[in-house]
Amino acid sequence: MRLHPMNQWFGPKSFGWGWTPVTWEGWVVVLGIVVVIAAIGHRFRPAS
């Protein structure tokens, strides 16, 4: 039995709690989330 079937973008972590990307599509999702959070933070930063 394969640990990460080809159709899953995220798989269980080796230790700890949660999921981790196992394909390039999963890493694209993670990168997209980081970019969105950074853009929101940049947009709503306090005026200096």
C-alpha positions in Angstrom: 0.0 0.0 0.0 1.3 3.4 -0.9 1.6 6.1 1.8 0.7 9.0 -0.5 -1.6 8.1 -3.5 -1.0 10.3 -6.5 -4.3 12.1 -6.2 -3.7 13.5 -2.8 -2.0 16.9 -2.5 -1.5 16.6 1.3 -0.5 13.6 3.4 -0.1 12.8 7.1 3.0 14.1 8.8 5.6 11.6 9.9 5.2 12.9 13.5 3.1 15.5 15.1 -0.4 16.7 14.2 -1.7 17.8 10.8 -1.0 17.4 7.1 1.9 18.4 4.9 2.2 18.9 1.1 3.3 15.8 -0.8 3.0 17.1 -4.4 3.9 20.3 -6.2 0.2 21.1 -6.3 0.1 21.1 -2.5 3.1 23.4 -2.3 1.4 25.8 -4.8 -1.6 25.9 -2.4 0.6 26.6 0.6 2.5 29.3 -1.4 -0.8 30.9 -2.5 -2.0 31.0 1.1 1.2 32.7 2.2 0.9 35.3 -0.5 -2.7 36.0 0.3 -1.9 36.5 4.0 1.1 38.7 3.2 -1.0 40.8 0.8 -3.7 41.2 3.5 -1.1 42.2 6.1 0.4 44.7 3.7 -3.0 46.2 2.8 -4.1 46.6 6.4 -0.9 47.6 8.1 -1.1 50.6 10.4 -0.3 54.0 8.9 3.1 55.3 9.9 
